Amino acid sequence: MSSATVLSPSVVDGLPPGPKLPKLLSSALVWTAPQRIERWAHRRYGSMFTLYAAPSGWMVFITEREHLKQVFGGDPKVYHAGEANSIMRGVLGDSSVLLLDEETHRDRRRLMMPPFHRDAVRRQMDVMAEITAENVARWPVGRPFPVAPLMSEITLEVILRTVIGADDPTRLAALRAALPKVMDMNLLGVTAMLYPELQRYRPWHGVRRDRAEADRLLYQEIADRRADPRLAERTDVLAMLVAAADENGRGMTDRELRDQLITLLGAGHETTATGLSWTFERLIRHPDLLRRAVEAAQADDGSGDEFLDAVVKESLRVRPVVYEVGRTLTEPVELGGYRLPAGTVVLPSIGLPHVDPGRYTDPERFDPDRMLGGTPGPTTWLPFGGGGRRCLGATFALIEMRVVIREILRRVRLDTTTAPGERQVTKHVTLVPHKGARIRVSTVTSAPAGA
């Protein structure tokens, strides 16, 4: 038994308390309204509670700093994040870094890190600004519209051009059409994700065709990169992954590269778009903060970047895109006075610590100033998870959000509103604005990107 599982005789066997709901109802609430059921359970049962959600089963939610530290810093042989994410295997593929554990995950993550170092991401900023400028130029003026679909267009294009590195116009257009379908989690998509074998049957043939088309296009990009004599000069993530090799000289196979590209699409497209949408939903309801953000965006010397970063971080705090992350226990573990059996899914909460008055003063208030001067600790601000499984693309996402917000605020005049804030509703595994983050702009300028 590992040191992570040394047990005290005073602990209670079994799971923490939770509501006695029918399993179907509990599952529906966890999947469709996680912030509501988890906030209620937190108030009723305290910092550790248990909920049922199919297909994972009984799940233990944790919020206390020490419990988060134990799980995030625990032995990766005991706390399996990949196993907890296995529900996504049907979409991401067996070799996705999100689904790996222990040494295999460590080695794959190490191989994938260089494209996401800060300096590497900064080399992509001009492309991000150019993509944003092209999109904003088409925005309607003088009438309300949901900004969320436009944020999705921007973040998808960023992935296509900076992560995949697609530059052939015909293939770019095909990828724009094909990749969102792969991540579409309608009923057929969800069931095909849970049970891939269903794709053999007629109702799921469309899902199979969509995924086959996406794979065809991605394998073409991989083949092009492998054949590129100037591979070392390219800055896209795929080129760097193709060139990457471990200490034994082994690189990734085409299938492994495909799985990582789909993973990066799933982790960095709608999630970043949702974070951007919430940021604008918040700003237009806080005129003074919007004015300061515009001033920061207009600064040519980069002096406004700190405030824009603070706006992004605060938005991710008050409106987290994902509400929790998961770990599956491979051995019994003592946690918070309970002896949790092997196989238990433990979910470190993201959303509940973000609204904890013991961590934040007036936690429901949108206040970017609280993020100035540094980022709160890893058990206080955790929109990207924590520990060795913290989101690989966190730096990429934060820089992308700052670039996109800066470019938009330089180009449009946003109208403020006194309308109530939009509700958080579940889309796939993210919490999105229920009206798509409706905004209205009174003017759009056409200054050069990055100007």
C-alpha positions as CSV (number, residue, x, y, z in Angstrom):
1,M,0.0,0.0,0.0
2,S,1.4,3.4,-1.0
3,S,2.0,6.2,1.5
4,A,-1.0,8.0,0.0
5,T,-3.3,5.4,1.5
6,V,-2.1,5.0,5.1
7,L,-5.3,4.9,7.1
8,S,-6.2,6.2,10.6
9,P,-8.4,3.9,12.8
10,S,-10.7,6.9,13.5
11,V,-11.8,7.4,9.9
12,V,-15.3,6.4,8.8
13,D,-15.6,3.7,6.2
14,G,-17.7,4.6,3.1
15,L,-18.7,7.8,1.4
16,P,-19.6,11.3,2.8
17,P,-23.3,12.2,3.1
18,G,-25.4,13.4,0.2
19,P,-29.0,13.7,-0.9
20,K,-31.1,10.6,-1.2
21,L,-32.3,11.4,-4.7
22,P,-33.4,8.8,-7.4
23,K,-30.3,8.0,-9.4
24,L,-31.9,9.2,-12.7
25,L,-32.8,12.6,-11.1
26,S,-29.4,13.0,-9.5
27,S,-27.6,12.2,-12.7
28,A,-29.8,14.7,-14.6
29,L,-29.0,17.4,-12.1
30,V,-25.3,16.8,-12.1
31,W,-25.0,16.8,-15.9
32,T,-27.4,19.7,-16.6
33,A,-27.2,22.0,-13.6
34,P,-23.9,21.2,-11.7
35,Q,-23.6,24.6,-10.2
36,R,-27.1,24.4,-8.7
37,I,-27.0,20.9,-7.2
38,E,-23.4,21.3,-6.0
39,R,-24.0,24.7,-4.3
40,W,-27.1,23.2,-2.6
41,A,-25.3,20.1,-1.5
42,H,-22.4,22.2,-0.2
43,R,-24.7,24.3,1.9
44,R,-26.6,21.2,3.2
45,Y,-23.7,18.7,3.7
46,G,-20.6,20.8,4.0
47,S,-17.2,20.7,2.3
48,M,-17.4,17.0,1.3
49,F,-20.5,15.4,-0.2
50,T,-21.6,12.6,-2.4
51,L,-23.8,12.7,-5.5
52,Y,-24.7,10.0,-8.0
53,A,-24.2,10.6,-11.8
54,A,-24.4,7.9,-14.4
55,P,-22.3,6.5,-16.0
56,S,-19.6,7.2,-13.4
57,G,-21.6,6.2,-10.3
58,W,-21.2,7.6,-6.9
59,M,-18.9,10.7,-6.9
60,V,-17.3,12.5,-3.9
61,F,-17.0,16.3,-4.3
62,I,-14.4,18.2,-2.3
63,T,-13.8,21.9,-1.7
64,E,-11.4,22.3,1.3
65,R,-7.9,23.6,0.6
66,E,-6.2,20.7,2.3
67,H,-8.3,18.1,0.5
68,L,-7.6,19.8,-2.8
69,K,-3.9,19.8,-2.1
70,Q,-4.0,16.1,-1.2
71,V,-5.7,15.1,-4.4
72,F,-3.9,17.5,-6.8
73,G,-0.5,16.7,-5.2
74,G,-1.2,13.0,-4.6
75,D,0.5,10.0,-6.1
76,P,-0.6,9.8,-9.8
77,K,-0.6,6.0,-9.4
78,V,-3.5,6.4,-6.9
79,Y,-5.3,9.4,-8.3
80,H,-6.1,8.5,-11.9
81,A,-7.3,11.6,-13.9
82,G,-7.2,9.7,-17.2
83,E,-9.5,7.0,-15.9
84,A,-11.9,9.6,-14.6
85,N,-12.0,11.1,-18.1
86,S,-12.5,7.8,-19.9
87,I,-16.1,8.8,-20.8
88,M,-14.5,10.9,-23.6
89,R,-12.5,8.0,-25.1
90,G,-15.0,7.5,-27.9
91,V,-14.2,11.0,-29.2
92,L,-10.7,11.8,-28.2
93,G,-9.1,8.4,-28.9
94,D,-7.1,5.9,-26.7
95,S,-3.8,7.9,-26.7
96,S,-5.2,11.3,-25.8
97,V,-3.1,12.9,-23.1
98,L,-6.4,13.5,-21.2
99,L,-7.0,9.8,-20.9
100,L,-3.5,8.6,-19.9
101,D,-2.2,8.0,-16.4
102,E,1.0,7.5,-14.5
103,E,4.3,7.3,-16.4
104,T,2.6,7.2,-19.8
105,H,0.8,10.5,-19.1
106,R,4.0,12.1,-17.6
107,D,6.0,11.2,-20.7
108,R,3.4,12.3,-23.2
109,R,2.8,15.6,-21.4
110,R,6.5,16.3,-21.3
111,L,6.7,15.7,-25.1
112,M,3.8,18.1,-25.6
113,M,4.8,20.9,-23.4
114,P,7.2,23.0,-25.6
115,P,4.5,24.4,-28.0
116,F,2.7,25.7,-24.9
117,H,5.5,27.5,-23.2
118,R,4.9,31.2,-23.0
119,D,7.5,32.2,-25.6
120,A,6.1,29.8,-28.1
121,V,2.5,31.0,-27.5
122,R,3.6,34.7,-27.9
123,R,4.9,33.9,-31.4
124,Q,1.2,33.2,-32.3
125,M,-0.2,36.5,-31.0
126,D,-0.1,38.3,-34.3
127,V,-2.1,35.5,-35.9
128,M,-4.7,35.6,-33.1
129,A,-5.0,39.4,-33.5
130,E,-5.4,39.0,-37.3
131,I,-8.1,36.3,-36.9
132,T,-10.0,38.5,-34.4
133,A,-9.8,41.6,-36.6
134,E,-11.2,39.7,-39.6
135,N,-14.1,38.4,-37.5
136,V,-15.0,41.7,-35.9
137,A,-15.1,43.4,-39.3
138,R,-18.3,41.4,-40.0
139,W,-20.1,42.2,-36.8
140,P,-23.5,43.9,-37.0
141,V,-23.9,47.5,-35.7
142,G,-26.7,48.9,-33.7
143,R,-28.6,45.8,-32.9
144,P,-28.2,43.1,-30.1
145,F,-26.7,39.8,-31.1
146,P,-25.2,36.8,-29.2
147,V,-21.5,37.0,-29.2
148,A,-20.9,33.4,-28.2
149,P,-21.1,32.0,-31.8
150,L,-18.6,34.6,-33.0
151,M,-16.2,33.7,-30.2
152,S,-16.5,30.1,-31.3
153,E,-15.6,31.1,-34.8
154,I,-12.5,33.0,-33.6
155,T,-11.2,30.2,-31.3
156,L,-11.8,27.5,-33.9
157,E,-9.8,29.6,-36.4
158,V,-7.1,30.1,-33.9
159,I,-6.8,26.3,-33.5
160,L,-6.9,25.7,-37.2
161,R,-4.1,28.1,-38.0
162,T,-1.9,28.0,-34.9
163,V,-2.4,24.5,-33.5
164,I,-3.1,22.5,-36.6
165,G,-1.3,24.9,-38.8
166,A,-3.6,24.5,-41.8
167,D,-2.8,27.0,-44.6
168,D,-4.4,25.5,-47.7
169,P,-7.6,27.5,-48.3
170,T,-9.6,24.4,-49.5
171,R,-8.6,22.3,-46.6
172,L,-9.1,25.1,-44.1
173,A,-12.7,25.4,-45.3
174,A,-13.2,21.7,-45.0
175,L,-11.8,21.6,-41.5
176,R,-14.0,24.6,-40.4
177,A,-17.0,22.5,-41.5
178,A,-15.8,19.1,-40.2
179,L,-14.2,19.6,-36.8
180,P,-17.2,21.2,-34.9
181,K,-19.3,18.2,-35.9
182,V,-16.9,15.9,-34.1
183,M,-17.4,17.8,-30.9
184,D,-21.2,18.1,-31.3
185,M,-22.7,16.5,-28.2
186,N,-26.3,16.0,-29.3
187,L,-28.0,12.8,-28.2
188,L,-26.5,10.7,-31.0
189,G,-23.0,12.2,-30.4
190,V,-23.2,11.6,-26.6
191,T,-24.3,8.0,-27.0
192,A,-21.6,7.3,-29.6
193,M,-19.0,8.8,-27.3
194,L,-20.1,6.5,-24.5
195,Y,-20.6,3.4,-26.7
196,P,-18.5,3.8,-29.8
197,E,-19.7,0.4,-31.1
198,L,-23.1,2.0,-31.8
199,Q,-21.6,3.7,-34.8
200,R,-22.1,0.4,-36.7
201,Y,-25.9,1.0,-36.6
202,R,-28.0,3.2,-38.9
203,P,-29.0,6.0,-36.5
204,W,-25.3,6.7,-35.8
205,H,-24.0,6.4,-39.4
206,G,-23.9,10.2,-39.7
207,V,-21.8,10.4,-36.5
208,R,-19.4,7.9,-38.0
209,R,-19.2,9.8,-41.3
210,D,-18.5,13.1,-39.6
211,R,-15.7,11.6,-37.5
212,A,-14.2,9.8,-40.5
213,E,-14.1,13.0,-42.5
214,A,-12.5,14.9,-39.7
215,D,-9.9,12.1,-39.3
216,R,-9.2,12.2,-43.0
217,L,-8.5,15.9,-43.0
218,L,-6.3,15.7,-39.9
219,Y,-4.3,12.8,-41.3
220,Q,-3.7,14.9,-44.4
221,E,-2.3,17.7,-42.3
222,I,-0.1,15.3,-40.4
223,A,1.2,13.8,-43.6
224,D,1.9,17.3,-45.0
225,R,3.8,18.2,-41.8
226,R,6.0,15.1,-41.9
227,A,6.9,15.8,-45.5
228,D,7.6,19.5,-45.0
229,P,11.3,20.1,-45.6
230,R,11.0,23.3,-43.5
231,L,9.4,21.6,-40.6
232,A,11.8,23.1,-38.1
233,E,10.9,26.6,-39.2
234,R,7.2,26.2,-38.6
235,T,5.6,27.6,-35.4
236,D,2.3,25.7,-35.4
237,V,1.8,23.2,-32.6
238,L,1.4,20.2,-34.9
239,A,4.8,20.9,-36.5
240,M,6.4,21.0,-33.1
241,L,4.6,17.8,-32.1
242,V,5.7,16.0,-35.2
243,A,9.3,17.0,-34.5
244,A,9.1,16.1,-30.8
245,A,10.9,12.9,-29.6
246,D,11.6,11.4,-26.2
247,E,15.1,10.5,-24.9
248,N,15.0,7.3,-26.9
249,G,14.3,9.2,-30.1
250,R,10.7,8.0,-30.3
251,G,8.1,10.4,-31.6
252,M,4.4,10.2,-31.8
253,T,2.6,8.0,-34.4
254,D,0.0,9.4,-36.7
255,R,-2.7,8.0,-34.6
256,E,-1.3,9.5,-31.4
257,L,-0.9,12.9,-33.2
258,R,-4.5,12.7,-34.4
259,D,-5.7,12.0,-30.8
260,Q,-3.8,15.0,-29.4
261,L,-5.2,17.3,-32.1
262,I,-8.7,16.3,-31.3
263,T,-7.9,16.7,-27.6
264,L,-6.6,20.2,-28.1
265,L,-9.7,21.0,-30.1
266,G,-11.9,19.8,-27.4
267,A,-10.0,21.4,-24.6
268,G,-9.3,24.7,-26.3
269,H,-12.1,25.6,-28.6
270,E,-15.5,25.9,-26.9
271,T,-13.9,26.3,-23.5
272,T,-11.9,29.4,-24.5
273,A,-14.9,30.7,-26.5
274,T,-17.1,30.4,-23.5
275,G,-14.6,32.2,-21.3
276,L,-14.5,35.0,-23.8
277,S,-18.3,35.1,-24.0
278,W,-18.7,35.4,-20.2
279,T,-16.1,38.1,-20.1
280,F,-18.1,40.4,-22.4
281,E,-21.3,39.4,-20.7
282,R,-19.8,40.7,-17.4
283,L,-18.1,43.8,-18.8
284,I,-21.2,45.3,-20.4
285,R,-22.9,45.1,-17.0
286,H,-20.1,47.0,-15.3
287,P,-19.6,50.4,-17.2
288,D,-16.6,51.5,-15.1
289,L,-14.8,48.3,-15.6
290,L,-15.6,48.3,-19.3
291,R,-14.2,51.8,-19.6
292,R,-11.0,50.8,-17.8
293,A,-10.7,47.7,-20.0
294,V,-11.0,49.9,-23.2
295,E,-8.3,52.2,-21.9
296,A,-6.1,49.2,-21.2
297,A,-6.7,47.8,-24.7
298,Q,-5.8,51.1,-26.3
299,A,-2.4,51.3,-24.6
300,D,0.2,50.7,-27.3
301,D,3.1,49.9,-24.9
302,G,1.5,46.9,-23.3
303,S,0.9,48.7,-20.0
304,G,-2.7,47.7,-20.1
305,D,-2.0,43.9,-20.3
306,E,-2.1,43.5,-16.5
307,F,-5.6,44.8,-16.2
308,L,-6.8,42.8,-19.2
309,D,-5.3,39.7,-17.7
310,A,-7.1,40.5,-14.4
311,V,-10.4,40.9,-16.3
312,V,-9.9,37.4,-17.8
313,K,-8.9,35.8,-14.5
314,E,-11.9,37.3,-12.6
315,S,-14.3,36.3,-15.4
316,L,-13.0,32.7,-15.1
317,R,-13.5,32.9,-11.4
318,V,-17.1,34.2,-11.2
319,R,-18.2,32.3,-14.3
320,P,-16.0,29.1,-14.5
321,V,-16.3,27.3,-17.8
322,V,-16.0,23.9,-16.2
323,Y,-17.3,23.3,-12.7
324,E,-15.1,20.4,-11.5
325,V,-12.4,17.9,-12.5
326,G,-12.2,14.2,-11.7
327,R,-9.8,11.6,-10.2
328,T,-10.6,7.8,-9.9
329,L,-9.0,6.1,-6.9
330,T,-7.0,3.0,-7.7
331,E,-6.5,2.2,-3.9
332,P,-8.4,3.0,-0.7
333,V,-7.6,6.6,0.4
334,E,-8.2,8.4,3.7
335,L,-9.6,11.9,2.8
336,G,-11.4,14.3,5.1
337,G,-12.1,11.7,7.7
338,Y,-13.5,9.1,5.3
339,R,-12.0,5.9,4.0
340,L,-12.9,6.0,0.4
341,P,-12.8,2.7,-1.4
342,A,-10.8,2.0,-4.6
343,G,-12.9,2.9,-7.7
344,T,-14.4,6.0,-6.1
345,V,-14.5,9.1,-8.3
346,V,-13.3,12.1,-6.4
347,L,-14.2,15.5,-7.9
348,P,-12.2,18.5,-6.8
349,S,-14.6,21.4,-7.2
350,I,-13.6,24.4,-9.3
351,G,-16.8,26.5,-8.9
352,L,-17.4,26.2,-5.2
353,P,-13.9,27.5,-4.1
354,H,-14.4,30.4,-6.5
355,V,-17.4,31.6,-4.5
356,D,-16.1,30.8,-1.0
357,P,-16.2,33.9,1.2
358,G,-13.3,32.5,3.1
359,R,-11.2,32.8,0.0
360,Y,-12.7,35.9,-1.6
361,T,-14.4,39.0,-0.1
362,D,-17.9,39.5,-1.5
363,P,-17.2,36.5,-3.9
364,E,-20.2,37.0,-6.1
365,R,-19.0,40.5,-7.1
366,F,-17.1,40.9,-10.5
367,D,-14.0,42.7,-9.4
368,P,-10.8,42.3,-11.6
369,D,-8.8,44.4,-9.1
370,R,-8.7,41.4,-6.8
371,M,-6.6,39.7,-9.5
372,L,-4.0,42.5,-9.8
373,G,-0.5,41.8,-8.5
374,G,-0.6,38.1,-9.0
375,T,-2.8,35.1,-9.3
376,P,-4.4,33.6,-6.2
377,G,-3.1,30.3,-4.9
378,P,-3.7,26.9,-6.7
379,T,-6.5,25.9,-4.2
380,T,-8.2,29.3,-4.5
381,W,-8.2,30.0,-8.3
382,L,-8.4,26.8,-10.3
383,P,-10.2,27.2,-13.6
384,F,-7.6,25.0,-15.3
385,G,-7.6,22.3,-12.6
386,G,-4.4,21.7,-10.6
387,G,-1.3,19.7,-9.9
388,G,0.4,17.6,-12.5
389,R,-2.9,17.4,-14.5
390,R,-3.4,21.2,-14.7
391,C,-4.6,22.1,-18.2
392,L,-1.7,21.8,-20.7
393,G,-3.0,24.8,-22.7
394,A,-3.7,27.2,-19.7
395,T,-1.0,29.7,-20.8
396,F,-2.2,29.5,-24.4
397,A,-5.8,30.1,-23.4
398,L,-5.0,33.1,-21.1
399,I,-2.8,34.8,-23.8
400,E,-5.4,34.1,-26.5
401,M,-8.2,35.6,-24.3
402,R,-6.2,38.7,-23.7
403,V,-5.3,39.2,-27.3
404,V,-8.9,38.6,-28.5
405,I,-10.4,41.0,-25.9
406,R,-7.8,43.7,-26.6
407,E,-8.4,43.5,-30.3
408,I,-12.2,43.6,-29.9
409,L,-12.1,46.6,-27.5
410,R,-9.8,48.5,-29.9
411,R,-12.3,48.0,-32.7
412,V,-15.8,48.3,-31.3
413,R,-17.7,50.5,-29.0
414,L,-19.7,48.2,-26.7
415,D,-23.0,49.5,-25.3
416,T,-23.6,48.8,-21.6
417,T,-26.8,47.3,-20.3
418,T,-28.8,47.2,-17.1
419,A,-30.4,43.8,-18.0
420,P,-30.0,41.0,-15.5
421,G,-27.0,38.8,-15.9
422,E,-27.4,35.7,-18.1
423,R,-27.9,32.4,-16.4
424,Q,-25.4,29.6,-16.5
425,V,-26.6,26.6,-18.5
426,T,-24.9,23.4,-19.5
427,K,-23.6,22.9,-23.0
428,H,-21.7,19.6,-23.3
429,V,-19.4,19.9,-20.3
430,T,-19.2,23.7,-20.2
431,L,-21.4,26.3,-18.5
432,V,-22.4,28.9,-21.1
433,P,-24.6,32.1,-21.0
434,H,-28.2,31.1,-21.6
435,K,-28.7,33.8,-24.3
436,G,-25.3,33.4,-25.9
437,A,-23.9,36.6,-24.2
438,R,-25.9,39.2,-26.1
439,I,-24.1,42.4,-26.8
440,R,-24.7,45.5,-28.9
441,V,-22.0,47.6,-30.6
442,S,-22.5,51.1,-31.8
443,T,-19.4,51.4,-34.0
444,V,-16.9,49.1,-35.6
445,T,-13.5,50.4,-36.9
446,S,-11.2,48.8,-39.4
447,A,-7.7,49.5,-37.9
448,P,-4.9,47.1,-38.8
449,A,-4.7,44.0,-36.6
450,G,-2.7,44.7,-33.5
451,A,-2.8,48.5,-34.1
